[in-house]
C-alpha cells in the first residue's frame, strides 16, 4: 500500500511543477509582448502637425518622463513585493511613454529636424555686472 501511495504523491507533484513552469513561461512571454506593443497605447498622429521646435521640447519632456518612470520602477523593486508593485503602478505608463517617444522620433526624422544649438551666454553678461563704487570701503557707510 505504501508503494501506491508514494506513486500517487509523485504524480501530483510532477503535475504541479510542470504547471508552475508553464505559468512562468507564459508570464515571461507577456512581458515581451507588452514592450513590443508600446505603440498600441499612443496616438500615431499626435505629432504630425508639430514644428521642429515643439518636437524638440516634447522629445525632451518624454525622455524625462521615461527616465522618471524607470527610476520609480527601480525604486519600487527594492521593496518587498516591489516587482509586482512596479509592474502594476508604472509599466502601462512606461509603455505608453515609449510609444509616444517612438512617434515623436518618427515625426522628428520625417520633418528633418535638427537639434538647436545650446544657448550660449554672451561674454558681455560678465561686463554687465555693476562694479562696486570706488567710494565704498568695507561694509561701513561713509560719514559726511
C-alpha positions as CSV (number, residue, x, y, z in Angstrom):
1,X,0.0,0.0,0.0
2,X,2.9,2.4,0.7
3,X,4.2,1.9,-2.8
4,X,1.0,3.0,-4.4
5,X,0.6,5.9,-2.0
6,X,4.1,7.2,-2.8
7,X,3.4,6.8,-6.5
8,X,0.2,8.9,-6.2
9,X,2.1,11.7,-4.4
10,X,4.7,11.8,-7.1
11,X,2.3,12.4,-9.9
12,X,0.6,15.5,-8.4
13,X,4.0,16.9,-7.6
14,X,5.2,16.5,-11.1
15,X,2.0,18.0,-12.5
16,X,2.4,20.9,-10.1
17,X,6.0,21.5,-11.1
18,X,5.0,21.4,-14.8
19,X,2.1,23.8,-14.2
20,X,4.4,26.3,-12.5
21,X,7.0,26.0,-15.3
22,X,4.2,26.6,-17.9
23,X,2.8,29.6,-16.0
24,X,6.3,31.1,-15.7
25,X,6.9,30.7,-19.4
26,X,3.6,32.2,-20.2
27,X,4.1,35.2,-18.0
28,X,7.6,35.9,-19.3
29,X,6.1,36.0,-22.8
30,X,3.6,38.6,-21.7
31,X,6.4,41.0,-20.7
32,X,8.0,40.9,-24.1
33,X,4.6,41.3,-25.8
34,X,3.9,44.4,-23.7
35,X,7.2,46.0,-24.7
36,X,6.7,45.4,-28.4
37,X,3.1,46.7,-28.2
38,X,4.2,50.1,-26.9
39,X,2.6,51.9,-29.9
40,X,-0.8,50.5,-29.1
41,X,-1.1,53.0,-26.3
42,X,0.0,56.1,-28.2
43,X,-1.7,58.2,-30.8
44,X,0.3,57.9,-34.1
45,X,-1.0,61.2,-35.5
46,X,-0.3,63.3,-32.4
47,X,3.0,64.8,-33.7
48,X,2.1,65.1,-37.4
49,X,1.5,68.9,-37.2
50,X,4.2,69.7,-34.7
51,X,7.0,72.0,-35.8
52,X,10.6,71.2,-35.0
53,X,10.9,73.5,-32.0
54,X,7.8,71.9,-30.5
55,X,9.0,68.4,-31.3
56,X,12.3,69.2,-29.6
57,X,10.7,70.2,-26.3
58,X,8.2,67.3,-26.5
59,X,11.1,64.8,-27.0
60,X,12.9,66.2,-24.0
61,X,9.7,66.0,-21.9
62,X,9.1,62.4,-23.0
63,X,12.7,61.4,-22.3
64,X,12.5,63.0,-18.8
65,X,9.3,61.1,-18.1
66,X,10.7,57.8,-19.3
67,X,13.7,58.3,-17.0
68,X,11.5,59.2,-14.1
69,X,9.2,56.1,-14.6
70,X,12.2,53.8,-14.9
71,X,13.6,55.3,-11.7
72,X,10.3,54.8,-9.9
73,X,10.2,51.2,-11.1
74,X,13.7,50.6,-9.9
75,X,12.9,52.1,-6.5
76,X,9.7,50.1,-6.2
77,X,11.5,46.9,-7.0
78,X,13.8,47.3,-3.9
79,X,10.9,46.8,-1.5
80,X,9.0,43.6,-0.5
81,X,6.8,42.6,-3.4
82,X,8.3,45.6,-5.3
83,X,8.3,43.9,-8.7
84,X,4.6,43.4,-8.6
85,X,4.0,47.0,-7.4
86,X,6.4,48.3,-10.1
87,X,4.5,46.4,-12.8
88,X,1.1,47.4,-11.6
89,X,1.8,51.0,-10.9
90,X,4.2,52.1,-13.6
91,X,4.5,49.6,-16.5
92,X,1.5,50.7,-18.5
93,X,2.5,54.4,-18.4
94,X,6.1,53.5,-19.3
95,X,4.8,51.5,-22.3
96,X,2.6,54.4,-23.4
97,X,5.5,56.9,-23.0
98,X,7.7,54.6,-25.1
99,X,5.1,54.6,-27.8
100,X,4.9,58.4,-27.7
101,X,8.7,58.6,-27.9
102,X,8.7,56.4,-31.0
103,X,6.1,58.5,-32.8
104,X,7.8,61.8,-31.8
105,X,11.1,60.4,-33.1
106,X,9.5,59.4,-36.4
107,X,8.0,62.9,-36.8
108,X,11.4,64.4,-36.0
109,X,13.0,62.4,-38.7
110,X,10.2,62.9,-41.2
111,X,10.4,66.7,-40.7
112,X,14.2,66.5,-41.0
113,X,14.6,68.4,-37.7
114,X,18.0,69.2,-36.2
115,X,18.9,69.8,-32.6
116,X,19.0,73.5,-31.7
117,X,22.4,74.7,-30.6
118,X,22.6,75.1,-26.9
119,X,22.0,78.7,-25.8
120,X,25.3,80.3,-25.1
121,X,25.6,83.1,-22.6
122,X,27.2,86.2,-24.2
123,X,30.6,87.2,-22.8
124,X,29.2,90.7,-22.3
125,X,27.0,89.5,-19.4
126,X,30.0,89.5,-17.2
127,X,30.7,93.1,-18.1
128,X,27.1,94.0,-17.4
129,X,27.6,93.2,-13.7
130,X,28.0,96.5,-11.9
131,X,31.4,97.1,-10.3
132,X,31.5,98.3,-6.7
133,X,31.8,102.1,-6.5
134,X,35.2,103.4,-5.6
135,X,33.9,105.4,-2.7
136,X,32.7,102.4,-0.7
137,X,35.1,100.8,1.7
138,X,34.2,97.7,3.6
139,X,30.7,97.5,4.9
140,X,30.6,100.8,6.9
141,X,28.7,103.7,5.5
142,X,30.7,106.8,4.7
143,X,30.4,109.6,7.1
144,X,29.7,113.1,5.9
